[in-house]
Amino acid sequence: MKIQTITTGSTLVSSATPDRSTHCWKYAYTGLFQRRCKRIEVPVKCYYVKVSGHSVLIDTGWSKEVVEHPMRHLGFGLWFASEPVMKQGESAKEQLAGQPIDAILMTHLDCDHVSGLHDFDGIAVYTSKAEYDYASMERLRYGKLVKGREYRFLDFKPDENAPFGQSCDLFGDGSIVGYLTPTHSAGSVIYRISGADGFVLIVGDNGYMKDSWRKGVLPGPLYNADNMKLCLKWIKEQSEQFDCLGVYCAHERE
Ligand SMILES: [Zn+2]
């Protein structure tokens, strides 16, 4: 198993985005009515995974388009809430030039995860149907970036070991399993990658950073707060398993 972290620049967000307790207002993560100089900068990561003969990209980070035309690419609303910071050559497409990708797996469809998708053509993209339906409805949160691509839906089956009872064994060999987690968004997915030595979890924004699951810090954008609390507890338990090799979040600063 090989996991390559790809940092596609960063994003300037309200401190309420990773930690909602920093502000009283429920929608403080949008950055409305806050000084932009108080924003914090967090990395935007995606992961290139090789396991059991499969090569997949999990999330896509920022598109190379944001270097020159951030507002045109994102639309004003998304740009305002999550201003991208990226240099030429830092997009996933540019960093992975020439490497094979069998499939792109989405943890969810927020702009900092789906933006880079627009740089890749002809590769199957997987998400959950719940996420696609929700993202198609909630235009304010997701904007226009979700459109213009074809998606395949993960085929979830009942699984008593899954945090919310649903999992999808992507290649049928147990190497990459997606867990449906209605937490940060309606159809967020955590991916478990299993190799000979153990497993890793790629959790997207379920754990915005390590403190999310280590200390139960709740992020700003939430679809279901109770589910998120359960999920962070589940991630912490998984991280303590003897064969857990790591938990990878999308915005960890380390
Ligand atoms: Zn994110």
Boltz pocket constraint, residues with backbone or C-beta under 6 A from the ligand:
constraints:
  - pocket:
      binder: B
      contacts: [[A, 110], [A, 112], [A, 113], [A, 205], [A, 250], [A, 251]]
      max_distance: 6.0
